[in-house]
Structures are given as structure tokens and as C-alpha cells.
Amino acid sequence: MSTTLPKVAWIGLGIMGSPMSENLIKAGYEVTGYTLEQEKLDRLAAAGGTTAGSIAEAVADADVIVTMVPASPQVEAIAYGPDGILENARSGALLIDMSSITPQTSIDLAAAAKDKGVRALDAPVSGGEAGAVEAVLSIMVGGEQADFDEARPIFEALGKTIVLCGPHGSGQTVKAANQLIVAVNIQACAEAVVFLEKSGVDLEAALNVLNGGLAGSTVLTRKKDNFLNRDFKPGFRIDLHHKDMGIVTDAARNVGAALPVGAVVAQLVAGR
């Protein structure tokens, strides 16, 4: 194994974190992982990774620390405190948080990391579980250009569209906009399917022609077969969609942007 690649600690091995960390292992990285569920640790070990018994143990020798957890409270829980990342990471390490959280949480984390000599990037992703498995995620990054350049090979093992969007927090802001577009798109597709079915139209023909025109979208391409087969197996947790709609409505309020349709969809997600 190449010794020139940075050592990676991966915290959070959920629906997204497990396949993403495995893609890093496939790319030749030495990955040490920590998560709360033993079966996820077993999965990492089976894929060729190393497991740690704590965050402190996972990050101790890491050059790069990647975090992928559900929301801001979990990011704060793993980053701060005596057992957290910042107290136990070595000076000069690069912390890449790929969770989807509020822009302000990322800004605060970067400032706290700097005080400890740790560099930080916020790098949330879009593409869902399938994108994580296939390593075709879209990765929106906030932080310093030099840190982004250093992290790029890692990002290239995880995704296809990799863009530095601006300073700390910018990745999260773009991710919030992504979730707004996706949620509204899903709602529009669902309403169209109900309308088409009730009208007695051939649904497959209708969705094929719609997807070939201006109504076409990545959401419709990914979900078309689900609609046709009435396969509504979840690909994303509704409580995380609810969290994301809360992030975008709150961030929009902070900058004085009105989101009338987004607000309606946020209500529909909340009243699931």
C-alpha cells in the first residue's frame, strides 16, 4: 500500500458514511473508523478498514479526519469536549465535515478548529445512497483554497462534481439550496404522478416524455421506476428531510430571502 497517501479517520458510518469510507479504502487509503453501531464497524473491517474504540483513538494519528453524521448536534457532540475530535486531533490535521448542517455550525467549527491548529472544510454532498455507493456524489465545499486543493484527491474518490463554493459555511449554504430544489422537485413529481394516474394516462409513456423535456430532472430520472413500480422504499430518512428544510428556511430568514414554495413544502414534510 502506498505510504504517501494521508491516513484517514472516518467518524460516522451510516447510510452514506459506510459506502463512502469503503470507496476511500478501494482508492488505497488507510481508513480508521469509529461509529456507534458495532455492525457498521464490522462492515468497515470486512472492507479492509481499521476500527477504533473511540473518537480519540480514531483521530490520534490521522492526517485527515472525515465526519458524516446526521445533524448539527451530532457534529458538535463529536467535535467538542475532552473526548472529541478537536482535543485529540494532531496539530495540522485537516477536518472535513461532510454532514449536512447549518452554515453557522460550520463557521463556528472552523473557528474552534483553527484555535487548535486544525484546518477545516465543510463539504456536504448530494446524490443520496446511490451516489455514495457509485462514487458519483456532488460535493459542495466551504473553506480555504489550499485546504480544498489538498483534499481534492479524497473528494475525487467519493464524487464526480467537486466545487469550492466560498469561505467556511458556503458548502452548507449551497447544500441547503440543493435540498430546497430536491424537496420541491419530489413534491412536484408526486403531484404530477397522482394527476396522471387519475386521468387514466399511460404513466410510463407520460414520465418518459416529460423527462425528455424541460420538466426532466435528476430527481425524475432517479425516481421514475419507483413511481412506475410503486416502490416507495425510503432512500433517505424523512426526519433528515425535515431537518434540511429547517436549515434552509432558517438560513433564508437570516439573509432576508423569501421562500414561499419552500415554506409550503417544509410544512408538508413536517406534517408527514
C-alpha positions in Angstrom: 0.0 0.0 0.0 1.2 3.5 -0.9 2.6 5.3 2.2 2.3 8.7 0.5 -1.5 8.8 0.9 -2.7 10.6 4.1 -4.0 8.5 6.9 -7.8 9.0 7.2 -10.0 8.8 10.3 -13.7 8.4 9.4 -16.4 9.2 12.1 -19.9 8.2 11.2 -20.7 5.0 9.2 -24.3 5.4 8.3 -26.2 5.1 5.0 -23.8 7.5 3.4 -20.7 7.1 5.6 -20.2 3.3 5.1 -20.1 3.2 1.3 -18.1 6.5 1.1 -15.4 5.2 3.5 -15.3 1.9 1.6 -14.6 3.9 -1.6 -11.6 5.5 0.1 -10.3 2.1 1.1 -10.7 0.9 -2.6 -8.7 4.0 -3.7 -5.9 2.8 -1.5 -6.4 5.0 1.7 -5.7 3.6 5.1 -9.0 4.3 6.9 -9.6 4.0 10.7 -13.3 4.3 11.5 -15.5 5.0 14.5 -19.3 4.9 14.8 -21.8 3.9 17.5 -23.1 0.6 15.9 -20.9 -2.5 16.1 -22.3 -4.0 12.9 -21.1 -0.9 11.0 -17.7 -1.3 12.5 -17.7 -4.9 11.4 -18.6 -3.9 7.9 -15.7 -1.4 7.8 -13.3 -4.1 9.0 -14.6 -6.5 6.4 -13.9 -3.9 3.7 -10.3 -3.6 4.8 -10.6 -0.7 7.2 -9.4 -0.5 10.8 -11.9 0.1 13.6 -11.3 2.3 16.7 -13.0 2.1 20.1 -13.4 5.8 20.5 -13.2 9.1 18.6 -9.9 9.9 20.4 -8.4 6.6 19.2 -9.6 7.0 15.7 -8.2 10.6 15.1 -4.9 10.3 17.1 -2.7 9.5 14.1 -4.9 10.8 11.3 -3.7 13.3 8.7 -7.3 13.8 7.5 -10.5 13.4 9.6 -13.8 13.0 7.8 -17.1 13.2 9.6 -20.5 12.1 8.3 -23.2 12.3 10.9 -26.9 13.3 10.8 -27.1 16.9 12.0 -25.6 19.9 13.8 -26.0 18.4 17.4 -24.1 15.3 16.4 -21.3 17.3 14.7 -20.9 19.4 17.9 -21.0 16.2 20.1 -18.2 14.5 18.2 -16.1 17.7 17.6 -16.1 19.3 21.0 -15.3 18.2 24.6 -12.4 16.3 26.1 -13.3 13.1 24.1 -14.0 15.0 20.9 -12.1 15.5 17.6 -10.5 18.9 18.3 -9.0 17.9 21.7 -7.5 14.7 20.2 -6.5 15.5 16.6 -2.9 16.3 16.0 -2.0 19.9 15.1 -2.0 20.4 11.3 -4.7 17.8 10.7 -7.4 18.5 8.2 -11.0 18.1 9.4 -13.6 17.6 6.6 -17.2 17.6 7.8 -19.4 16.0 5.1 -22.6 16.2 7.2 -25.4 18.5 6.2 -25.7 21.0 9.0 -26.4 24.8 9.4 -23.9 27.1 7.8 -23.3 28.8 11.2 -22.3 25.5 12.8 -19.7 25.0 10.1 -18.4 28.6 10.6 -18.1 28.1 14.4 -16.5 24.7 14.0 -13.8 26.1 11.6 -13.0 28.9 14.1 -12.8 26.4 17.0 -10.6 24.1 14.9 -8.2 27.0 14.0 -7.6 27.6 17.7 -6.4 24.0 18.0 -4.2 24.2 14.9 -6.7 22.1 12.9 -7.8 23.1 9.4 -11.5 22.6 8.5 -13.6 22.3 5.4 -17.4 21.9 5.2 -18.1 19.5 2.4 -21.8 18.3 2.3 -22.8 16.1 -0.5 -25.7 15.4 -2.9 -26.6 12.2 -4.7 -28.1 10.1 -1.9 -27.2 6.5 -1.1 -26.8 5.5 -4.8 -24.4 8.4 -5.4 -22.4 7.4 -2.4 -22.2 3.7 -3.5 -21.3 4.6 -7.1 -18.8 7.4 -6.0 -20.6 10.0 -8.2 -21.6 12.4 -5.4 -21.8 16.2 -5.9 -19.6 17.7 -3.3 -20.0 21.4 -2.3 -17.2 22.8 -0.2 -16.6 25.8 2.0 -13.1 26.8 3.3 -9.6 27.8 2.2 -8.4 27.1 -1.4 -5.2 25.4 -0.2 -7.1 23.0 2.1 -9.5 22.3 -0.7 -6.7 21.5 -3.1 -5.1 19.2 -0.5 -8.5 17.4 0.0 -9.3 17.1 -3.7 -7.9 13.6 -4.2 -10.1 12.3 -1.4 -13.1 14.1 -2.8 -12.3 12.5 -6.2 -12.5 9.1 -4.7 -16.0 9.9 -3.4 -17.7 12.0 -6.1 -17.8 13.5 -9.5 -18.7 17.1 -9.2 -16.4 18.8 -6.7 -16.6 22.6 -6.3 -15.2 25.1 -3.8 -18.2 27.4 -3.2 -16.5 30.0 -1.0 -15.4 30.5 2.6 -16.4 28.4 5.6 -20.2 27.7 5.7 -20.6 28.2 1.9 -20.8 24.4 1.2 -23.6 24.2 3.7 -25.4 27.1 2.2 -25.3 25.5 -1.3 -26.4 22.2 0.2 -29.4 24.0 1.8 -30.3 25.3 -1.7 -29.8 21.8 -3.1 -32.3 20.4 -0.5 -34.8 23.1 -1.3 -34.7 22.2 -5.1 -34.8 18.4 -4.4 -37.7 18.6 -1.9 -39.8 20.9 -4.2 -39.0 18.7 -7.2 -40.1 15.5 -5.3 -43.3 17.2 -4.3 -44.0 18.3 -7.9 -43.2 14.8 -9.3 -45.5 13.2 -6.8 -48.4 15.6 -7.6 -47.9 15.0 -11.3 -48.0 11.2 -10.9 -51.3 11.4 -9.0 -52.7 13.7 -11.6 -51.6 11.4 -14.5 -52.9 8.3 -12.8 -56.3 9.8 -12.0 -56.5 11.0 -15.6 -56.0 7.4 -16.9 -52.9 8.2 -18.9 -50.2 5.6 -19.6 -47.9 6.6 -16.7 -44.7 5.2 -18.2 -45.2 6.9 -21.5 -46.0 10.2 -19.7 -43.0 10.1 -17.4 -40.7 9.2 -20.3 -41.8 12.2 -22.5 -41.8 14.5 -19.5 -38.3 13.5 -18.5 -37.1 14.2 -22.1 -38.2 17.8 -22.0 -37.9 20.9 -19.7 -39.7 19.0 -16.9 -36.9 16.4 -16.8 -34.7 16.3 -13.8 -32.2 14.1 -11.9 -35.0 13.5 -9.3 -37.4 12.2 -12.0 -34.6 10.1 -13.6 -33.7 8.5 -10.3 -37.4 8.1 -9.1 -39.2 7.2 -12.3 -39.0 3.5 -11.8 -40.1 3.9 -8.2 -43.2 5.7 -9.3 -44.0 3.1 -12.0 -43.4 0.1 -9.7 -45.0 1.8 -6.7 -41.7 1.1 -4.9 -41.6 3.6 -2.1 -38.8 2.1 -0.1 -37.1 5.0 1.6 -33.7 6.2 0.2 -33.5 9.0 2.8 -34.9 9.5 6.2 -37.9 11.8 6.4 -36.6 13.3 9.7 -33.5 14.3 7.8 -35.5 16.0 5.1 -37.4 17.8 7.8 -34.1 18.9 9.4 -32.8 20.1 6.0 -35.9 22.1 5.3 -35.5 23.6 8.7 -31.9 24.6 7.8 -32.9 26.2 4.5 -35.8 28.1 5.9 -33.8 29.4 8.9 -30.7 30.3 6.7 -33.0 32.1 4.3 -34.6 34.1 7.1 -31.2 35.1 8.3 -30.3 36.6 4.9 -33.7 38.0 4.2 -34.7 35.7 1.3 -38.3 34.7 0.9 -39.0 31.1 0.1 -42.8 30.8 -0.4 -42.9 27.4 -2.2 -40.1 26.1 0.0 -42.1 27.1 3.1 -45.1 25.1 1.8 -43.0 22.0 1.1 -41.3 22.4 4.6 -44.8 22.3 6.1 -45.8 19.2 4.1 -42.5 17.4 5.2 -43.2 18.4 8.8 -46.7 17.1 8.7 -45.7 13.7 7.3 
